[in-house]
């Protein structure tokens, strides 16, 4: 499942920028410093010194021929490659994150720009947990992981094609409980650097902004994922998820979703039975109701959802769960779905599946 997920994210990272018309590429380089945030008491031994990062980016902006270019003027879509010293070389080693990212202005003038940024893709941690050779790494149990970055970037134009940048960024490595342990690694960081725009990268004309609010629509999705539970480690089992959403357009960029999930987690069933609990298949089924907020960028929809269990025999996780992810629609009806389900900051499992819109 993670290999399929990472491959899909990587393919989307290179494919999505080709589906619309784009201006000439630009390039960016940054260096930064931060720290490992030990969000659990038993992680206090992991941060040993400051963490560092070196970043290279290639990006493109819309050329003004699409309606969404006008909705997100000066927005950038690209690939960011970040190499990390994780703050404890003996236990954690080094990290590498490759993220497909979107950077959209909050405030822009002729020389100054303040952008919000969100990116995700595959990540590597060179020294994962090993029960014999690296038992102190209780944060990450796998070499291959998902990498998520979000933050704010402040840019100031110092020459015709050169900008100076300051970037405040939050970086996260996790395998979504595919391999335990999976407390995750979180790094708040500050970066500085420069950006270079190739000649011809400026937009000369902008398409007219669509006048209609996003229309209401339904989505139906079917996803699956893999999850590992202790007793023993390395025992991975599938989870199956079906959901239905009604999406209400708020404006030209966003919508609100109201929906329900039906979830069957075989790893949870095996785990409970290993503890000598008598659990039926029906009792292992979880049902939740939720609400979410969606941001629409051309054929892509980024969502953040919060839900509550209305049927949950397990009752040892939080009563509230979260889902964050993206859907990309290849046409008016069919799309691909990438989601991470969590209980607050604790990952439950990653989901990969298909979505149908009508």
N, C-alpha and C positions, 0 to 999 in steps of 0.2 A: 504493500500500500504506500509507504513513504516514497519508494523509488518511483512509483507511478505518479504520486503527487508532485515530487520534485521535478520529474520530467515534464509533467503538464505545465507547471508554473514556468519552467524554463522555456518551453515552446511558446507559451503565451507571451513571455517577456520579449521574444524576438518577433512574434507574429503580429501582436496587437498594433505596434507602430506602423505596420504596412497597410492597415485596412482603411486608412484615410489619407488625405493629401497632407504632406509635411514639408516644412521649410528645410533648408540645409542644416546639418547637425552642428551642435556646439559641444564644447568639452569643458570639463571642470576638474580641478584637483584640490583636495583638502587634507589637512592633518589635524588631529584632535587629541584631547586628553579627557579622561573621566575616571569613573570608579565602578567597581562591581557592587551592586546594591544587594546586600544579604537580606532578602525579604522574609526569611525564616530564621528562628533562633539557632537552629542546628547548622546554619550556613556561615556563622560568624568566623570560622577558621579559614574560609576560602579567600577573601581579599587580603593580599599581602602587600600590595603597593598600587600605585596609580595604573590604570589601564590606558592604552594608547591605540590610535587608529590612523591608518592612511587610506584615503579614498580617491578613486578615479571614477569619473562619470562621462557618459556620452548621452546626449539628449536631443530631442527635436521639439519644436513648437509648431502648432497648426499654421497653415499658410493662408487661412482666412476663407477657404472655399467651402467649409462645412458650417452648418448652423451652430454646432456645439463649440466651434472656435470662438464665436462671438459671446457665448455664454461664459466661457472660461478664457478671456483674453490674456495672452502672454503665458498661458499654462504650458508646462513642459512635461513631456513623457520620455522616459529613458531608462538606462541601465546604470546602476551604481554598484561598484565593486569595493568592498570594505575589508581590509586586513587588520586584525586586532591582536595586540598583546593583551591577554585577558586578565592580567593583574595577578597571576600565580602560575608561572611557567612550569613549576614542578608538578602541580596537580591538574591544572586546566590546560596548559600549553598555549596554543595559538588558535585564533578563530578566523574564519573567512565567510563573508556574507555577500551574496550576489542578488540584488533586489531589482525587480521591475518597479519603478516608482512614478508617482504623479506629484508635481509641484505646482500649486495654483496660487496666484496672488490674492492676498487679503487687502493689501494697499499697494498702489503703484503710482509713481510719478515719472517724470522724464529721466531722473537719475537714481531714484531710490525704489526698492521693491521689497515687500514683506510677504513671504510665501509660507503656506502650510504644506507639509509634505507627508506622504504615506507611501511605503514600499514594502514588498514581500518577495521572497524567493528562497532558493536553497541555501543552506549554511553548513559549515563544517566546524567541528571542534576536535582538535588534534589529540587530546587526551581524555576520552570519556571514562566513565566508571568501569572498573574491573575489580571483581571481588577479591582478587589476589594481589594484583600489581598496582591498582590505583583505587583502593577502597575509600580514600578520603574525598574523592569527587562524588558527592552525593547529589549534585545538581543535574548532571547530564549523563544519560546511559547509552548514548549512541554517537558514532562518528558523524553520520549524516543527520542533519536537523533542518527545521524550517527557520528562516531568518526574517524578522520583522523590524522595520525602522519607521519611526514617525518623529516629526519635529517641526521646527520653524527655521526659515533661512532669511537672513537680512543681507541684501545686496546693494552695493553702491557703485555706479558707473564712474570709473576713473579715467577711461579713455574711450575712443570710439567703439572698440570691440572688446574691451576688458572691464570686468567687474571684480571688486573685492567682496568676499563673502564672510559672514559669521553665521554658523549653523548651531542651533541648540537641538540635540537629538537624543531620542530614547531608542536603544537597541536591545533586541530580545532574541535569544536562541532557545528553541524548544523542539522536542520531537512528538508533542501531543500525546504523550503516554504510550507511544509505540514501543519504547524500550525504557524500562525503569532502571534507576531512579530518573525522575523528570520534574524536578522543582523548577528548572529553567534558570537561565543566566540573563540578568538585566543590567544594562549599562547606560546610565545618563552620561552624556558627553557634550563637550563644546568643541567645535571645529572652526578653523579659519582657512581660507584659500582663495583661489582665483578662478574666474570663468572667462572663457574665450568664445566669442561668437564668430562663426565663419561668415564671410561676406555673402550677402544674399539671404541671411537668416531673418531679416526684418520682414514684417507683414505689411504689405502695401494696401490691401483692401480686406474688409471684413464682411462676411455674409450677413444678411439681415437676421436679427434675432427672432426666433419663432415666437408667435404671439400667443400660442395656446399653452395652458398649464398641462403638465403630464396627465394623460388620461388614466382613469382608474382601470386596474387590470387584476386578473387572478394569476397566480403561479402555483404549480404543483411540482414537487421535487421528490426524487428518490436517490438516496446516498448510501454509502457504506464506508466503513473504516476498520482499522485494526487497533486493538488495545491490549496492553500487557498488564497482568496483575501479578503480585507476588505469589509465592507458594505454587510453583517456583517462578523466579525470573525466567525470561525467554519463552514462557507459555503465552502465545499470542492468539487471540480469538476475534472474530468479526463482530461488528456492530452494524445494525441495519436501521435506517431512518427514513421515514416518509413524512412529508409536510405539505400543508396547504396554506396559502397566504392570499389575503385580499389587500391590494395595494391602492392607496388613496393619494392621488397627485396633490401636492401642496403648492408647487410653483413650477417654473420651467426646468429646475435642476433637481428637485427633491420630491420624495413621497414618503408616506407613512404606511407601515404594514401591520396587519392584525392577522395572526395565524395560530396554527396548532401543529404539534409534533407528536408522532408516535415513534417510540424508540425501543429497540430490542438489542440488548448488549449481552452477547454470549459470554464475554470475559467476566462480567459481573455475576452471571449465573454460575459459571465454573468456580469462581472465587467463593461465593456463598456456600455452595455445596461442599467445597474443600474444608469449610468451617463447620461441617455437619448440620447445616441448616436445610430444612426440607422446603425447597422452592420449586414451584411448578413453572412451566413456560409462561402461563398467563400472569403469574405473580411477578415474573421478571420483566414484563412489558411496562414501560413508562410512557405517560401521556402528559403533555404540557401545553399551556396556553401562553402566548407571548405577543409582544409589540416590538416594532423596530423602526429604524430611521434609515432611509435609502438615499444615496447620492448617485445620480445618473450622469455618466460621461459617455456620450455616443452610445455604443452598444453594450457598455459595461455598467453594472450596478454594484456599488460597494454598500454593504449594510452592517449595521450594529443592532443587535436584538437582545432583549431581556425577557425571560419567561419564568413561569412558576409551574411546578408539578401539580397536577390535579389527580394523578394516579401514580403512586410511587411506593411500592412495598418495602423498598430498601431503606429509605429515610435517613441514611447516615451521611449523605452528602447534603449540601445546602438545599433548602427548598426552592431557591432561586438559581437559575442557570442562565448563561449568556451564550450567544452565538455571534461570531464576527466572520465576515468573509466577502466573497465577490461572486457575481454571476456574469457571464459573458454570453450574449445571445448572438448566434451566428446568422439568424434571420428573425422574422417577427415572432416565431414560436419556440424554437429549440435553442437551448443554451446549456453551458457547462457550469457546475456549481463547485466551489471550493470553500469549505467552512471549517472553523475551529470552534468546538463546543467546550465551554469551561464552566466551572463553578467558581465564580469570582476570578482569582488568579491561578486556580488549579485547573490544568488542562484535563479534559475528559477523553476526547479523541478528535482526530481530524476526519473530515468527511469529503469524499469525492463522488460526484454523481451528475445526473442530468436534471434539467428543469424544463418545464413546458409552460409557456405564457399564453393566455387567452383573455 
